[in-house]
């Protein structure tokens, strides 16, 4: 299926850019008129993915986070990409309540939240090269 629109965004891995990323993706997907609930789901999932890139991918360093979105007639594909340190054990990181930063009082629910709000979440990570999270959501309100 061909996308009806695409966009890319790149920004520094600073925590104040998380809300910027969330708003940009929400504005982009708004053109196909999802429900308020569907829009909130996407904003939450994007927030979690971007926050993970900033906190875990880059830790105390500054790098770039990229977002690529492909919009279809009734769905969206969102990729959040960093070139940070990568995830040692993706399966472990996806477990509810697991956190690699307990000293920061992180809840360890980032991937669980993403998975609960999106239809599918794929994680591809390589140590020393970074992580790509690809999330998919079909808008049931728009299915023909």
N, C-alpha and C positions, 0 to 999 in steps of 0.2 A: 504494500500500500504506500502510495506517495504522500509525503507530508504536504499540508496546505500552507504551512509557514514554518520558518526556522529562525532561531536566534542564538547568539553566543554572547557571553558576558565574561569579563575577566576583572578581578579586583584583588587588592592586597589582603592577605590573611590577617586582618584586624577584626576584633570581635564586633566593632560597631558597623562593619559591613554585612553582618548576618541579616539584619533587618532590611537593609538595602536589597540584598539578594532575594529575600522572601517577597518583597513588594514588586520587584521587577518580574519575577516569574508569575506572580498573581496577575499583574497587568497584562502580561503576554497571553496567558491562557484565557483571560476574560473575553477575548474577541470571539470565542465560540460559545459564550454565555452559559458556563456551568452554574450549578446551584451554589448558594452561599456555603453550604456544608462541604461540597466538593472543593471549593476554593480554599476553605479553611484547612481541609485535609492536606492539600498540596503545600500550603504555606507552612504547616507544621512539619511535614516531611523534609522540605527544603531547609528549614531552620536547623533541624537535627543533623542533616548531612553536612551543611556548611559549618556548623559548630564543631562537628567531629573533625573536619579537615583542619580547622584553625587550631583547635586545642590538642588533638592527638597527632595530626599529620605534621604540623609545623612546630608544635610545642612552643618554645619561646623564640623561635625564629620567624622572620617574615618571608613569605613567598607569595605565589599567586594561586588563587582558586578560580577555576573556570567552570562556567555553567553553559551547557549546550542543551537547547530544547528543540524538539521536533513536535509540531502540533499537527494532529490529524483531525478528521472531521468530527470524531467523537472520543478522542483520547490524546494523551500526551506522553512523551518520553523525555525524561529529564536526566541529564548526566552531570554529576558534580565531580570534578577532577582536581586533584592536587598532585604536586610533585614532592610531597613530604617524605617522611621516613617509611611509610608503608605499614601494613598490619602483619605482625608475625604469624598469627593464627586466626584466620578469618572466621572459622567455625566457632572458636571460643569467643571471639569478639561479638558474634551475633547472639550469644546466649543472654537471656534476660538477667539483669543485675550484674553482669560482668563489667568491670571497669579496670582500665590500666592506670587510672589516676585516683585511687581511693583517698589520697591526701587532699584532693581538691573537692571532696564530697560530691563526686559525680554519681549519678544514679545508675549508670550502666544500662539505660533503657533506650539509647539512641536508635539502634537497629530495630529493636522491638517496636518503637514508635513508628519508624519509617514503614515497617512491614504491616502495621495495623492500619495505616492510613492510605497505603498504595496497594495496587493489585499485585505487583511483583517488584522485588528489589534484588538486583544482582550486584555483587561486590567482587571487584577484581583488584588485587593489590600485590605489589612486589616490594620487598624490603629494599630501601634505599632509592626507590624510584617513584613511589607514590601510590595513590588509590583512586579508583574510578568507581563511583556508585551510580548505577543506572536504575531509575525508578520508572514504572509504568502505571498509568491510571486510565481506565476507561470511564467515561462519564455516562452513567446509566440514564441520566435525565436526557441525554442527547441521542441515545441509540434509536435508530430508525427501524 
